[in-house]
Amino acid sequence: MTRLKDRIAIVTGAGRPGNIGEAVCAQFLEEGAAGVVATDLRDGEAQALTDRFGSERFAFQPHDVASEADWQRVVNLTLERFGGLDILVNNAGMGMSGDSAKLSLENFRKTMDVNLYGAFLGTKYCAPPIAERAAMHTGGGAIINVSSMAAYMPNAHNIAYHCSKSALRMLTLCTSKELGPQGIRVNSVHPGPIMTPLLKEAFKRYSKAGMYASPEDAERRIAASSPLGRTSTPEEIARLFVYLASDDASYITGTAIAHDGGVGSVF
């Protein structure tokens, strides 16, 4: 499989096994990517990831996506190590449950720092080197922002997360207009319930906030909310990222693509 042959990618939020970022790295490499730089604030699994993927076409970097200096460092390292950049996946994210009465301004800002400002900084520093190589590929360069079905579905108990993902959708629209003439396509992916360690942690938060009777009740009811009657897997959604990053999606930009099993259509 060579849909991403010669491409070089940065994937943020990819430092935790079992999450979407790791699955995206795996499938990019399977599709022939020449280099993948995985980044994450957590670096405890860095060696395990390198052991899995090898060091020839893969590198891990600790990275605070809300830090401008960290973005400059990661981009410079990518250019030095692999010689260019073609794809950015703004996948790093976080969520803190709470309504406007209970959520602190500090925690609201932390959520925005990662989910929105991190993607803004990634776009700011990655777009120039992506544009330099865009003409090398039929589909140009690609930026993929990981939003959420939460961008369209209000939730009184998860206000910061939903607001940040909605704003990320608008960032995608604005930058698709800006960067299209430079040969860069910008799209947002809107996952529904993907069974990851982060979702399991969210089940606990939802239960603690009183939204569900227990984490198990949250998992059961959220799975049942899909017309398909189940949650998805990181490997399933990672195939969508390969498509959006490849020449197969050469005329797709500014688009929001749901991978939610129809959950969004229920509300």
C-alpha positions as a Markdown table, in Angstrom:
| # | Residue | x | y | z |
|---|---|---|---|---|
| 1 | Met | 0.0 | 0.0 | 0.0 |
| 2 | Thr | 1.6 | 3.2 | -1.1 |
| 3 | Arg | -1.1 | 6.0 | -1.1 |
| 4 | Leu | 1.2 | 8.1 | 1.1 |
| 5 | Lys | 4.5 | 7.2 | -0.6 |
| 6 | Asp | 7.1 | 9.9 | 0.0 |
| 7 | Arg | 4.9 | 11.9 | 2.3 |
| 8 | Ile | 6.1 | 13.2 | 5.6 |
| 9 | Ala | 3.7 | 13.8 | 8.5 |
| 10 | Ile | 3.4 | 15.3 | 11.9 |
| 11 | Val | 0.7 | 13.7 | 14.1 |
| 12 | Thr | 0.0 | 15.4 | 17.5 |
| 13 | Gly | -1.6 | 13.6 | 20.4 |
| 14 | Ala | 0.0 | 10.3 | 19.3 |
| 15 | Gly | 1.8 | 9.3 | 22.4 |
| 16 | Arg | -0.7 | 7.0 | 24.0 |
| 17 | Pro | -1.3 | 3.4 | 22.8 |
| 18 | Gly | -4.8 | 2.6 | 21.9 |
| 19 | Asn | -5.7 | 6.2 | 20.9 |
| 20 | Ile | -6.5 | 7.6 | 17.5 |
| 21 | Gly | -3.1 | 9.3 | 17.1 |
| 22 | Glu | -1.2 | 6.0 | 17.4 |
| 23 | Ala | -3.6 | 4.3 | 14.9 |
| 24 | Val | -3.1 | 7.2 | 12.4 |
| 25 | Cys | 0.7 | 6.9 | 12.7 |
| 26 | Ala | 0.5 | 3.1 | 12.1 |
| 27 | Gln | -1.7 | 3.4 | 9.0 |
| 28 | Phe | 0.4 | 6.3 | 7.5 |
| 29 | Leu | 3.5 | 4.1 | 7.8 |
| 30 | Glu | 1.6 | 1.2 | 6.3 |
| 31 | Glu | 0.7 | 3.4 | 3.4 |
| 32 | Gly | 4.3 | 4.2 | 2.6 |
| 33 | Ala | 4.9 | 7.5 | 4.4 |
| 34 | Ala | 8.6 | 8.4 | 4.2 |
| 35 | Gly | 8.5 | 9.9 | 7.7 |
| 36 | Val | 6.1 | 10.3 | 10.6 |
| 37 | Val | 6.8 | 12.4 | 13.7 |
| 38 | Ala | 4.4 | 11.6 | 16.5 |
| 39 | Thr | 4.2 | 14.1 | 19.3 |
| 40 | Asp | 2.5 | 14.2 | 22.7 |
| 41 | Leu | 2.7 | 16.0 | 26.1 |
| 42 | Arg | 3.1 | 12.5 | 27.5 |
| 43 | Asp | 6.3 | 10.8 | 26.7 |
| 44 | Gly | 6.1 | 7.7 | 28.9 |
| 45 | Glu | 5.3 | 5.5 | 25.9 |
| 46 | Ala | 7.8 | 7.0 | 23.5 |
| 47 | Gln | 10.2 | 3.9 | 23.6 |
| 48 | Ala | 7.3 | 1.5 | 23.2 |
| 49 | Leu | 6.1 | 3.4 | 20.1 |
| 50 | Thr | 9.6 | 3.5 | 18.6 |
| 51 | Asp | 10.0 | -0.2 | 19.3 |
| 52 | Arg | 6.7 | -0.8 | 17.4 |
| 53 | Phe | 7.3 | 1.4 | 14.4 |
| 54 | Gly | 11.1 | 1.3 | 14.2 |
| 55 | Ser | 13.3 | 4.4 | 13.9 |
| 56 | Glu | 13.9 | 4.6 | 10.2 |
| 57 | Arg | 10.7 | 6.3 | 9.3 |
| 58 | Phe | 9.3 | 7.2 | 12.7 |
| 59 | Ala | 10.3 | 9.6 | 15.4 |
| 60 | Phe | 8.6 | 10.7 | 18.7 |
| 61 | Gln | 8.9 | 14.1 | 20.2 |
| 62 | Pro | 7.5 | 15.4 | 23.5 |
| 63 | His | 5.4 | 18.4 | 22.6 |
| 64 | Asp | 3.1 | 20.9 | 24.3 |
| 65 | Val | 0.9 | 22.0 | 21.4 |
| 66 | Ala | 0.0 | 25.2 | 23.3 |
| 67 | Ser | 3.6 | 26.3 | 23.2 |
| 68 | Glu | 4.8 | 28.3 | 20.2 |
| 69 | Ala | 8.5 | 27.4 | 21.0 |
| 70 | Asp | 7.6 | 23.7 | 21.0 |
| 71 | Trp | 5.9 | 24.0 | 17.6 |
| 72 | Gln | 9.0 | 25.7 | 16.2 |
| 73 | Arg | 11.2 | 23.0 | 17.6 |
| 74 | Val | 9.1 | 20.1 | 16.3 |
| 75 | Val | 8.8 | 21.5 | 12.8 |
| 76 | Asn | 12.6 | 22.2 | 12.7 |
| 77 | Leu | 13.3 | 18.6 | 13.8 |
| 78 | Thr | 10.9 | 17.2 | 11.2 |
| 79 | Leu | 12.6 | 19.2 | 8.4 |
| 80 | Glu | 16.1 | 18.2 | 9.6 |
| 81 | Arg | 15.2 | 14.5 | 10.1 |
| 82 | Phe | 13.1 | 13.9 | 7.0 |
| 83 | Gly | 13.7 | 16.8 | 4.7 |
| 84 | Gly | 10.2 | 18.3 | 4.4 |
| 85 | Leu | 6.6 | 18.2 | 5.5 |
| 86 | Asp | 3.4 | 17.3 | 3.6 |
| 87 | Ile | 0.8 | 16.4 | 6.2 |
| 88 | Leu | -0.3 | 17.8 | 9.6 |
| 89 | Val | -2.8 | 16.0 | 11.8 |
| 90 | Asn | -3.9 | 18.2 | 14.7 |
| 91 | Asn | -5.1 | 15.4 | 16.9 |
| 92 | Ala | -4.1 | 16.5 | 20.4 |
| 93 | Gly | -7.1 | 17.2 | 22.5 |
| 94 | Met | -8.4 | 17.3 | 26.0 |
| 95 | Gly | -11.7 | 17.7 | 27.8 |
| 96 | Met | -12.8 | 18.9 | 31.2 |
| 97 | Ser | -16.4 | 18.3 | 32.3 |
| 98 | Gly | -18.4 | 21.1 | 33.9 |
| 99 | Asp | -21.1 | 23.7 | 33.2 |
| 100 | Ser | -20.6 | 27.5 | 33.3 |
| 101 | Ala | -21.3 | 27.6 | 37.0 |
| 102 | Lys | -18.8 | 24.9 | 38.1 |
| 103 | Leu | -16.0 | 25.0 | 35.5 |
| 104 | Ser | -13.2 | 27.4 | 36.3 |
| 105 | Leu | -11.9 | 29.9 | 33.8 |
| 106 | Glu | -8.5 | 28.3 | 34.1 |
| 107 | Asn | -9.8 | 25.0 | 33.0 |
| 108 | Phe | -11.9 | 26.5 | 30.2 |
| 109 | Arg | -8.7 | 28.2 | 29.0 |
| 110 | Lys | -6.7 | 25.0 | 29.3 |
| 111 | Thr | -9.1 | 23.2 | 27.0 |
| 112 | Met | -9.0 | 26.0 | 24.5 |
| 113 | Asp | -5.2 | 26.1 | 24.7 |
| 114 | Val | -5.0 | 22.5 | 23.5 |
| 115 | Asn | -8.0 | 22.0 | 21.3 |
| 116 | Leu | -8.1 | 25.3 | 19.5 |
| 117 | Tyr | -4.9 | 27.3 | 20.0 |
| 118 | Gly | -2.7 | 24.2 | 19.5 |
| 119 | Ala | -4.3 | 23.6 | 16.1 |
| 120 | Phe | -3.9 | 27.3 | 15.3 |
| 121 | Leu | -0.2 | 27.2 | 16.1 |
| 122 | Gly | 0.3 | 23.9 | 14.2 |
| 123 | Thr | -1.3 | 25.4 | 11.1 |
| 124 | Lys | 0.8 | 28.6 | 11.5 |
| 125 | Tyr | 4.1 | 26.8 | 11.7 |
| 126 | Cys | 3.5 | 23.8 | 9.5 |
| 127 | Ala | 1.7 | 25.5 | 6.5 |
| 128 | Pro | 4.8 | 27.2 | 5.1 |
| 129 | Pro | 6.9 | 24.0 | 4.7 |
| 130 | Ile | 3.8 | 22.0 | 3.5 |
| 131 | Ala | 3.3 | 24.6 | 0.8 |
| 132 | Glu | 6.9 | 24.3 | -0.3 |
| 133 | Arg | 6.2 | 20.7 | -1.3 |
| 134 | Ala | 2.6 | 20.9 | -2.3 |
| 135 | Ala | 3.2 | 20.8 | -6.0 |
| 136 | Met | 5.0 | 17.5 | -5.6 |
| 137 | His | 1.7 | 15.7 | -5.1 |
| 138 | Thr | -1.5 | 15.7 | -7.2 |
| 139 | Gly | -3.5 | 16.3 | -4.0 |
| 140 | Gly | -1.2 | 18.9 | -2.6 |
| 141 | Gly | -0.5 | 19.1 | 1.1 |
| 142 | Ala | -3.0 | 18.3 | 3.8 |
| 143 | Ile | -4.0 | 19.5 | 7.2 |
| 144 | Ile | -6.5 | 17.4 | 9.1 |
| 145 | Asn | -8.0 | 18.9 | 12.3 |
| 146 | Val | -9.6 | 16.4 | 14.7 |
| 147 | Ser | -12.8 | 18.1 | 15.8 |
| 148 | Ser | -15.8 | 16.1 | 17.2 |
| 149 | Met | -19.5 | 15.6 | 16.8 |
| 150 | Ala | -19.5 | 17.8 | 19.9 |
| 151 | Ala | -18.9 | 20.7 | 17.5 |
| 152 | Tyr | -22.6 | 20.5 | 16.6 |
| 153 | Met | -24.2 | 19.1 | 19.7 |
| 154 | Pro | -24.5 | 21.3 | 22.8 |
| 155 | Asn | -24.0 | 19.8 | 26.2 |
| 156 | Ala | -24.6 | 21.7 | 29.4 |
| 157 | His | -22.1 | 19.5 | 31.3 |
| 158 | Asn | -19.1 | 19.7 | 28.9 |
| 159 | Ile | -19.1 | 23.3 | 27.8 |
| 160 | Ala | -15.4 | 23.9 | 27.3 |
| 161 | Tyr | -14.9 | 20.8 | 25.1 |
| 162 | His | -17.9 | 21.5 | 22.9 |
| 163 | Cys | -17.0 | 25.2 | 22.5 |
| 164 | Ser | -13.4 | 24.4 | 21.6 |
| 165 | Lys | -14.4 | 21.8 | 19.0 |
| 166 | Ser | -17.0 | 24.1 | 17.4 |
| 167 | Ala | -14.3 | 26.8 | 17.1 |
| 168 | Leu | -11.9 | 24.3 | 15.6 |
| 169 | Arg | -14.4 | 23.7 | 12.8 |
| 170 | Met | -14.4 | 27.4 | 12.0 |
| 171 | Leu | -10.6 | 27.5 | 12.1 |
| 172 | Thr | -10.7 | 24.7 | 9.5 |
| 173 | Leu | -13.1 | 26.7 | 7.3 |
| 174 | Cys | -11.0 | 29.9 | 7.5 |
| 175 | Thr | -7.7 | 28.2 | 6.9 |
| 176 | Ser | -9.1 | 26.2 | 4.0 |
| 177 | Lys | -9.8 | 29.5 | 2.2 |
| 178 | Glu | -6.4 | 30.9 | 3.1 |
| 179 | Leu | -4.3 | 27.9 | 2.3 |
| 180 | Gly | -6.1 | 26.5 | -0.8 |
| 181 | Pro | -4.3 | 28.8 | -3.2 |
| 182 | Gln | -1.0 | 27.5 | -1.7 |
| 183 | Gly | -1.9 | 23.9 | -2.5 |
| 184 | Ile | -3.0 | 22.9 | 1.0 |
| 185 | Arg | -6.3 | 21.2 | 1.7 |
| 186 | Val | -7.7 | 21.6 | 5.2 |
| 187 | Asn | -10.5 | 19.4 | 6.5 |
| 188 | Ser | -11.9 | 18.5 | 9.9 |
| 189 | Val | -12.8 | 15.0 | 11.1 |
| 190 | His | -15.6 | 14.7 | 13.6 |
| 191 | Pro | -15.4 | 11.5 | 15.6 |
| 192 | Gly | -18.2 | 10.0 | 17.5 |
| 193 | Pro | -17.7 | 7.4 | 20.2 |
| 194 | Ile | -14.3 | 5.8 | 19.4 |
| 195 | Met | -13.3 | 3.2 | 22.0 |
| 196 | Thr | -10.1 | 4.6 | 23.3 |
| 197 | Pro | -8.6 | 5.0 | 26.8 |
| 198 | Leu | -9.7 | 8.7 | 26.6 |
| 199 | Leu | -13.3 | 7.7 | 26.0 |
| 200 | Lys | -13.2 | 5.3 | 28.9 |
| 201 | Glu | -12.0 | 8.1 | 31.1 |
| 202 | Ala | -14.8 | 10.3 | 29.7 |
| 203 | Phe | -17.3 | 7.7 | 30.8 |
| 204 | Lys | -16.1 | 8.1 | 34.3 |
| 205 | Arg | -16.3 | 11.9 | 34.1 |
| 206 | Tyr | -19.8 | 11.8 | 32.7 |
| 207 | Ser | -20.9 | 9.5 | 35.5 |
| 208 | Lys | -19.3 | 11.8 | 38.1 |
| 209 | Ala | -21.1 | 14.8 | 36.6 |
| 210 | Gly | -24.4 | 12.9 | 37.0 |
| 211 | Met | -25.0 | 12.5 | 33.3 |
| 212 | Tyr | -25.2 | 8.7 | 33.6 |
| 213 | Ala | -25.7 | 6.3 | 36.5 |
| 214 | Ser | -22.2 | 4.7 | 36.1 |
| 215 | Pro | -19.3 | 4.5 | 33.6 |
| 216 | Glu | -20.8 | 1.2 | 32.4 |
| 217 | Asp | -24.2 | 2.8 | 31.9 |
| 218 | Ala | -22.5 | 5.6 | 29.9 |
| 219 | Glu | -20.8 | 3.1 | 27.6 |
| 220 | Arg | -23.9 | 1.1 | 27.1 |
| 221 | Arg | -26.2 | 4.1 | 26.3 |
| 222 | Ile | -23.6 | 5.8 | 24.1 |
| 223 | Ala | -23.1 | 2.7 | 22.0 |
| 224 | Ala | -26.8 | 2.2 | 21.7 |
| 225 | Ser | -27.2 | 5.8 | 20.5 |
| 226 | Ser | -25.7 | 4.8 | 17.2 |
| 227 | Pro | -28.0 | 3.3 | 14.6 |
| 228 | Leu | -25.2 | 0.8 | 14.1 |
| 229 | Gly | -25.5 | -0.1 | 17.8 |
| 230 | Arg | -21.8 | 0.1 | 18.6 |
| 231 | Thr | -18.8 | 2.3 | 19.1 |
| 232 | Ser | -15.9 | 2.5 | 16.6 |
| 233 | Thr | -12.2 | 1.7 | 16.9 |
| 234 | Pro | -9.1 | 3.8 | 16.3 |
| 235 | Glu | -8.1 | 1.6 | 13.4 |
| 236 | Glu | -11.5 | 2.2 | 11.7 |
| 237 | Ile | -11.2 | 6.0 | 11.8 |
| 238 | Ala | -7.5 | 6.0 | 10.9 |
| 239 | Arg | -8.4 | 4.8 | 7.4 |
| 240 | Leu | -10.3 | 8.1 | 6.9 |
| 241 | Phe | -7.2 | 10.1 | 7.7 |
| 242 | Val | -5.2 | 8.1 | 5.1 |
| 243 | Tyr | -7.9 | 9.0 | 2.5 |
| 244 | Leu | -7.9 | 12.7 | 3.4 |
| 245 | Ala | -4.1 | 12.9 | 3.4 |
| 246 | Ser | -3.8 | 11.1 | 0.0 |
| 247 | Asp | -4.3 | 12.1 | -3.6 |
| 248 | Asp | -7.7 | 10.3 | -3.5 |
| 249 | Ala | -9.1 | 13.4 | -1.7 |
| 250 | Ser | -7.5 | 15.9 | -4.1 |
| 251 | Tyr | -10.6 | 18.0 | -4.5 |
| 252 | Ile | -11.8 | 17.9 | -0.9 |
| 253 | Thr | -11.1 | 20.9 | 1.3 |
| 254 | Gly | -13.1 | 22.8 | 3.9 |
| 255 | Thr | -15.2 | 19.8 | 4.6 |
| 256 | Ala | -16.4 | 18.4 | 7.9 |
| 257 | Ile | -16.5 | 14.6 | 7.8 |
| 258 | Ala | -18.4 | 12.7 | 10.5 |
| 259 | His | -17.2 | 9.4 | 11.7 |
| 260 | Asp | -19.8 | 8.9 | 14.3 |
| 261 | Gly | -21.9 | 5.9 | 13.4 |
| 262 | Gly | -24.9 | 8.1 | 12.8 |
| 263 | Val | -24.9 | 9.3 | 16.4 |
| 264 | Gly | -25.1 | 13.0 | 15.4 |
| 265 | Ser | -28.2 | 12.3 | 13.3 |
| 266 | Val | -30.1 | 11.0 | 16.3 |
| 267 | Phe | -30.1 | 14.4 | 18.1 |
